[in-house]
Amino acid sequence: ALRIQHYNQHQKDEKAVLSVPVLNGYQNIDIDTIIRLHSDNSYTDIYDNVPAKITVCRPLGFYEEILKPFNFAKANRSDLINPKFIKQLLDTDGGKLILTDKTVIDITEGCLEEIIRITELFSINRIK
């Protein structure tokens, strides 16, 4: 089962943690460090500030609702993005996102409105 937990870091501020099932139990990932999630059918790769990715046997839709309160937005059928890591929004070829890790994500027409709303909310550079 997937869990979101809150823990006190140095007894000052509360952090949200995503607990994901891995081979030897569960791994806690600080939600603020997750850059993006990429899905391939029933498997989802979670990319965070650490160079390695974590592959979980869950579809992207499973995480979409859980991470929505943290402003994660769906860019296309396979990618869920943390807006904190969006570097630029390009209005070319239907729309593309450039993330801080230099990943380029295509935006589908059905997701463009939500991505534009999120980028405006986070004051992200938009290039037309």
C-alpha positions as CSV (number, residue, x, y, z in Angstrom):
1,A,0.0,0.0,0.0
2,L,1.1,3.5,-0.7
3,R,1.2,6.0,2.1
4,I,1.8,9.6,2.6
5,Q,3.3,10.4,5.9
6,H,4.2,13.5,7.7
7,Y,7.3,13.7,9.9
8,N,8.9,16.5,11.9
9,Q,12.3,17.4,10.6
10,H,14.4,18.9,13.4
11,Q,11.1,19.6,15.2
12,K,10.5,22.7,13.2
13,D,8.7,22.1,9.9
14,E,6.6,19.3,8.7
15,K,7.5,17.4,5.5
16,A,5.3,15.1,3.4
17,V,6.8,11.8,2.5
18,L,5.7,9.3,-0.1
19,S,6.2,5.7,1.1
20,V,6.6,3.4,-2.0
21,P,7.0,-0.3,-2.0
22,V,10.5,-1.6,-3.0
23,L,12.1,-5.0,-2.9
24,N,12.9,-5.0,0.8
25,G,9.9,-3.1,2.2
26,Y,9.2,0.6,1.7
27,Q,11.3,3.6,0.8
28,N,10.3,7.1,2.0
29,I,10.7,9.9,-0.6
30,D,10.4,13.5,0.4
31,I,7.6,14.8,-1.9
32,D,9.4,18.1,-2.3
33,T,12.3,16.3,-4.0
34,I,10.3,14.4,-6.6
35,I,10.9,16.0,-10.0
36,R,8.6,13.8,-12.1
37,L,6.9,10.5,-12.5
38,H,6.9,8.6,-15.8
39,S,4.7,5.7,-16.5
40,D,4.9,2.7,-18.8
41,N,1.7,0.9,-18.5
42,S,1.6,-0.7,-15.0
43,Y,5.0,0.6,-13.9
44,T,5.9,4.1,-12.8
45,D,9.4,5.5,-12.5
46,I,9.9,8.1,-9.8
47,Y,12.7,10.6,-10.4
48,D,13.9,12.8,-7.6
49,N,17.0,14.9,-6.7
50,V,19.0,11.7,-6.3
51,P,20.4,10.5,-9.7
52,A,18.8,7.0,-9.5
53,K,15.1,6.4,-10.3
54,I,12.8,4.2,-8.4
55,T,10.5,1.9,-10.3
56,V,7.2,1.0,-8.7
57,C,4.6,-1.5,-9.9
58,R,1.7,1.0,-9.9
59,P,0.1,3.0,-12.8
60,L,0.5,6.7,-13.0
61,G,-3.2,7.3,-12.2
62,F,-2.6,5.9,-8.8
63,Y,-0.2,8.7,-8.0
64,E,-2.1,11.4,-9.8
65,E,-4.8,11.9,-7.2
66,I,-2.4,11.4,-4.3
67,L,0.0,14.1,-5.5
68,K,-2.6,16.6,-6.7
69,P,-2.7,18.5,-3.3
70,F,1.1,19.0,-3.8
71,N,0.4,20.8,-7.2
72,F,1.7,17.9,-9.4
73,A,0.3,18.2,-12.9
74,K,-0.2,15.8,-15.7
75,A,1.7,16.9,-18.8
76,N,0.6,13.9,-21.0
77,R,-0.5,10.3,-20.7
78,S,2.8,9.2,-19.2
79,D,4.2,12.1,-17.2
80,L,3.3,13.7,-13.9
81,I,5.4,16.8,-13.1
82,N,6.3,18.7,-9.9
83,P,6.0,22.4,-10.9
84,K,8.8,23.3,-8.6
85,F,11.2,21.7,-11.1
86,I,9.8,23.3,-14.3
87,K,12.4,25.6,-15.8
88,Q,10.5,26.7,-18.9
89,L,7.3,26.3,-20.8
90,L,7.7,26.3,-24.6
91,D,4.7,27.1,-26.7
92,T,6.2,25.3,-29.7
93,D,5.0,22.0,-31.3
94,G,1.9,21.9,-29.0
95,G,3.8,22.7,-25.9
96,K,6.9,21.4,-24.1
97,L,8.3,21.6,-20.6
98,I,11.9,21.9,-19.8
99,L,12.7,20.7,-16.3
100,T,15.6,21.6,-14.1
101,D,17.2,18.2,-14.7
102,K,17.2,19.1,-18.5
103,T,14.4,16.6,-19.3
104,V,12.1,17.8,-22.1
105,I,8.4,16.7,-21.7
106,D,5.8,17.0,-24.4
107,I,2.5,18.4,-23.4
108,T,-0.7,17.0,-24.9
109,E,-3.6,19.2,-25.8
110,G,-5.8,17.9,-23.1
111,C,-3.2,18.7,-20.4
112,L,-2.1,22.1,-21.7
113,E,-4.6,24.3,-19.9
114,E,-3.7,22.8,-16.5
115,I,0.0,23.1,-17.2
116,I,-0.4,26.8,-18.2
117,R,-2.4,27.4,-14.9
118,I,0.3,25.7,-12.9
119,T,3.2,27.6,-14.6
120,E,1.4,30.9,-14.0
121,L,0.8,30.0,-10.4
122,F,4.5,29.3,-9.9
123,S,5.7,32.3,-12.1
124,I,7.5,30.0,-14.6
125,N,9.2,31.5,-17.7
126,R,7.0,30.9,-20.7
127,I,8.5,31.2,-24.2
128,K,6.2,31.7,-27.1
